Amino acid sequence: MTYRGHIENGAVVFDEPTELPEGAPVKIHVFQMPSDSQEEAMPSLAETLAPFIGKAVGLPEDAAENHDHYLYGTPKK
């Protein structure tokens, strides 16, 4: 289970109500939230994958539409 929250006065406060039993062991992982300038600098998924777009060779012409057929053997669409 994953719960989201924040630190308030030195204690973890959950963002949503939870019904954890008293004394339940927990593990805390602190995430560093990106600042607004960092978010703007992050490339989009298309920018990240741009070097790979159009690089696959030897695929059937209908591979995009029927990928489940070629991967798992389901009937073609």
Secondary structure as UniProt FT lines:
FT   STRAND          5..8
FT   TURN            9..10
FT   STRAND          11..14
FT   TURN            22..23
FT   HELIX           36..41
FT   HELIX           45..49
FT   HELIX           50..52
FT   TURN            53..54
FT   TURN            61..66
FT   HELIX           67..72
//
